[in-house]
Amino acid sequence: MKLITEELTDVEFLTEGTEKQKKYFIEGIFMQGDVKNRNGRVYPKDILMKEVKRYNEKYVKAKRAFGELGHPEGPTVNLERVSHMITELKPDGTDVRGRAKIMDTPYGNIVKNLINEGAKLGVSSRGMGTLSPGRSGAQEVQKDFYLATAADIVADPSAPAAFVEGIMEGKEWIWNNGIIQEVTVNSYKKAIQNSTMKELDEVKLKTFADFMSRL
């Protein structure tokens, strides 16, 4: 079995309530069946919906369906990194639509800040399973598919990636008009350079969130 992740960016990050009691949610299509995705994989509808039903019964209804910020490298949900709780997951034709509440955790607060600053984010399902070549030329997910989480929150590469590129190349716009002092930029650069491959997504998000909060 291998780790399988699928990213979708066509979701909405919503806020509800008053300014003093603002609540944050994700809504949209979390997974898709019977269609070749951009990773060249197909999730047969029957296999996907059977696993979604199990995940609903064991995790969503029990309020144990958590997701993380970033792209973890394994199937286990790390509670220290949890940013949201999936509250609804339901079939819609061959799609699976979901809703998740952003939690008041350290990583959840990073997500809230990114939303407030207008960052574009997406979601990524994460599971384990084996793949086999299908008739369409795509890799088909097999019956042993196991859903670890229906949605982690991931960054649209055009935001943090472009920011990190600017940091590493010393772009003048980073500290233009005294927005961010050079010592801060250097601390960002050091954090990025010292991060492992496993930590890199998390460090990108943290530095980008800090940058956005200073504007």
TAURZI-V511954 format. One record per pair of residues at least 4 apart in sequence whose ideal C-beta (glycine too) atoms are under 8 Angstrom apart, sorted by the first residue. I is the first residue (numbers start at 1). J is the second residue. D is the distance in whole Angstrom. If there is no record, write none. Layout:
((I/J/D) (I/J/D))
This chain:
((1/128/5) (1/129/6) (1/130/6) (1/144/6) (1/146/8) (2/128/7) (2/129/7) (2/130/7) (2/131/7) (3/73/7) (3/74/7) (3/75/6) (3/126/7) (3/127/8) (3/128/6) (4/41/7) (4/126/7) (4/127/5) (4/128/7) (4/129/6) (4/131/8) (4/141/7) (4/145/8) (5/71/7) (5/124/5) (5/125/7) (5/126/5) (5/127/8) (5/152/8) (6/31/7) (6/37/6) (6/39/6) (6/41/7) (6/124/6) (6/125/5) (7/122/6) (7/123/7) (7/124/4) (7/154/6) (8/28/7) (8/29/6) (8/30/7) (8/31/8) (8/32/8) (8/122/6) (8/123/6) (8/124/7) (8/125/8) (9/120/7) (9/121/8) (9/122/4) (9/156/6) (10/28/6) (10/29/6) (10/122/8) (11/26/6) (11/27/7) (11/28/3) (11/29/7) (11/30/7) (11/122/6) (11/123/5) (12/26/7) (12/27/5) (12/28/6) (13/24/7) (13/25/7) (13/26/6) (13/115/5) (13/121/6) (14/24/7) (14/25/5) (14/26/7) (14/27/6) (15/22/5) (15/23/7) (15/24/6) (15/25/8) (15/115/7) (16/22/7) (16/23/5) (16/24/8) (16/25/7) (17/21/5) (17/22/5) (17/23/5) (18/22/7) (23/101/7) (23/102/8) (24/101/7) (24/102/4) (24/108/8) (24/111/7) (24/112/5) (24/115/6) (25/99/6) (25/100/7) (25/101/6) (25/102/7) (26/84/7) (26/98/7) (26/99/7) (26/100/4) (26/102/7) (26/123/6) (26/151/7) (26/153/7) (27/97/8) (27/98/7) (27/99/5) (28/97/7) (28/98/7) (28/123/7) (29/92/8) (29/95/5) (29/96/7) (29/97/6) (29/98/8) (30/89/7) (30/96/5) (30/97/7) (30/98/4) (30/123/6) (30/125/6) (30/150/5) (30/151/5) (31/43/7) (31/48/6) (31/52/7) (31/95/7) (31/96/4) (31/125/5) (31/150/7) (32/37/7) (32/43/7) (32/94/6) (32/95/5) (32/96/7) (33/43/5) (33/44/7) (33/45/4) (33/47/8) (33/48/4) (33/49/7) (33/94/4) (33/95/7) (33/96/7) (34/42/7) (34/43/7) (34/44/7) (34/45/5) (34/94/5) (35/42/7) (35/94/7) (36/40/7) (36/41/7) (36/42/5) (36/136/6) (36/138/4) (37/41/6) (37/42/7) (40/138/5) (40/139/6) (41/131/7) (41/138/6) (41/139/5) (41/140/7) (41/141/6) (42/134/6) (42/136/7) (42/138/5) (42/139/7) (42/140/5) (42/141/7) (43/47/6) (43/48/4) (43/141/5) (43/145/7) (44/48/7) (44/140/6) (44/141/7) (45/49/6) (45/94/5) (46/50/6) (47/51/7) (47/141/6) (47/142/7) (47/143/6) (47/145/6) (48/52/6) (48/96/7) (48/141/8) (48/145/7) (49/53/6) (49/91/6) (49/96/8) (50/54/7) (51/55/6) (51/127/8) (51/145/5) (51/146/7) (51/147/5) (52/56/6) (52/89/6) (52/91/7) (52/96/5) (52/147/7) (52/150/8) (53/57/6) (54/58/6) (54/147/8) (55/59/5) (55/60/7) (55/65/7) (55/89/7) (55/147/5) (55/150/6) (56/60/5) (56/61/6) (56/89/6) (57/61/6) (58/62/7) (58/64/7) (59/64/5) (59/65/4) (59/86/8) (60/64/8) (60/65/4) (60/86/6) (60/87/7) (60/88/7) (60/89/5) (63/85/7) (65/85/6) (65/86/4) (65/87/8) (65/89/7) (65/149/7) (65/150/7) (66/77/5) (66/79/7) (66/82/5) (66/84/7) (66/85/6) (66/86/7) (66/149/7) (67/77/8) (67/82/7) (67/83/7) (67/84/5) (67/85/8) (67/86/6) (67/100/6) (67/123/8) (67/149/5) (67/150/7) (67/151/5) (67/152/5) (67/153/6) (68/72/6) (68/77/6) (68/78/6) (68/81/4) (68/82/6) (68/83/6) (68/107/7) (68/149/7) (68/152/5) (68/153/7) (69/81/6) (69/83/4) (69/107/4) (69/108/8) (69/110/6) (69/111/6) (69/152/7) (69/153/5) (69/202/7) (69/205/6) (70/81/7) (70/152/7) (70/153/8) (70/154/7) (70/201/4) (70/202/5) (70/205/6) (71/124/7) (71/152/7) (71/154/6) (71/201/5) (72/76/8) (72/77/8) (72/78/7) (72/81/7) (72/126/7) (72/152/7) (73/198/6) (75/126/7) (75/127/7) (75/128/5) (75/146/7) (75/148/4) (76/148/7) (77/82/7) (77/148/7) (77/149/6) (78/82/7) (81/107/6) (81/202/8) (82/103/7) (82/105/6) (82/107/7) (82/108/7) (83/102/7) (83/103/6) (83/105/6) (83/107/4) (83/108/4) (83/110/7) (83/111/5) (83/153/6) (84/100/5) (84/101/6) (84/102/5) (84/103/6) (84/108/6) (84/111/7) (84/151/7) (84/153/7) (85/100/6) (85/101/5) (85/103/6) (86/98/6) (86/99/7) (86/100/5) (86/149/7) (86/150/5) (86/151/6) (87/99/5) (87/100/6) (87/101/6) (88/97/8) (88/98/6) (88/99/4) (89/96/6) (89/97/8) (89/98/5) (89/150/5) (90/96/7) (90/97/6) (90/98/8) (91/95/7) (91/96/6) (91/97/8) (92/96/7) (92/97/5) (96/150/7) (98/123/8) (98/150/6) (98/151/6) (100/151/6) (102/108/5) (102/111/5) (102/112/6) (102/115/8) (103/108/4) (104/108/6) (104/109/7) (105/109/7) (106/110/7) (107/111/7) (108/112/6) (109/113/6) (110/114/6) (110/205/6) (110/206/7) (110/209/5) (111/115/6) (111/121/7) (111/153/6) (112/116/6) (113/117/6) (113/209/5) (113/212/7) (113/213/6) (114/119/4) (114/121/6) (114/205/8) (114/208/7) (114/209/6) (114/212/7) (115/119/7) (115/121/7) (117/209/8) (117/212/4) (117/213/7) (117/215/7) (119/155/7) (119/156/8) (119/159/5) (119/160/8) (119/208/7) (119/212/7) (120/156/4) (120/158/7) (120/159/6) (121/153/6) (121/154/7) (121/155/6) (121/156/6) (122/153/8) (122/154/5) (122/155/8) (122/156/6) (123/151/4) (123/152/7) (123/153/6) (123/154/7) (124/151/7) (124/152/5) (124/153/8) (124/154/5) (125/147/7) (125/149/7) (125/150/6) (125/151/6) (125/152/8) (126/147/8) (126/148/5) (126/149/5) (126/152/6) (127/145/6) (127/146/6) (127/147/5) (127/148/5) (128/144/8) (128/145/7) (128/146/5) (128/148/7) (129/141/5) (129/142/6) (129/144/5) (129/145/4) (129/146/6) (130/141/8) (130/142/5) (130/144/6) (131/139/4) (131/140/7) (131/141/6) (131/142/7) (132/139/7) (132/140/5) (132/142/6) (133/137/7) (133/138/8) (133/139/6) (133/140/7) (134/138/5) (134/139/7) (134/140/4) (141/145/5) (154/201/8) (155/159/6) (155/160/5) (155/161/8) (155/201/7) (155/204/7) (155/205/6) (155/208/7) (157/161/4) (157/162/8) (158/162/6) (159/163/7) (159/208/7) (160/164/6) (160/204/4) (160/205/6) (160/207/8) (160/208/4) (161/165/6) (161/204/7) (162/166/7) (163/167/7) (163/204/8) (163/207/7) (163/208/5) (163/211/6) (164/168/6) (164/192/6) (164/204/5) (164/207/7) (164/208/8) (165/169/6) (165/171/8) (166/171/4) (166/173/7) (166/174/5) (167/171/8) (167/174/6) (167/185/6) (167/188/5) (167/189/5) (167/192/7) (167/207/7) (168/189/6) (168/192/7) (170/174/8) (170/185/8) (172/176/6) (174/179/8) (174/180/6) (174/185/5) (175/179/6) (175/180/5) (175/181/7) (175/182/6) (175/184/8) (175/185/6) (179/214/7) (179/215/6) (180/184/5) (180/185/6) (180/211/7) (180/214/6) (181/185/7) (182/186/6) (183/187/7) (184/188/7) (184/214/8) (185/189/6) (186/190/6) (187/191/6) (188/192/6) (188/207/5) (188/210/8) (188/211/7) (189/193/6) (190/194/6) (191/195/6) (191/203/5) (191/206/8) (191/207/6) (192/200/8) (192/203/6) (192/204/7) (192/207/7) (195/199/4) (195/200/5) (195/202/8) (195/203/4) (196/200/7) (199/203/5) (200/204/6) (201/205/6) (202/206/6) (203/207/6) (204/208/6) (205/209/6) (206/210/6) (207/211/6) (208/212/6) (209/213/6) (210/214/7) (211/215/7))
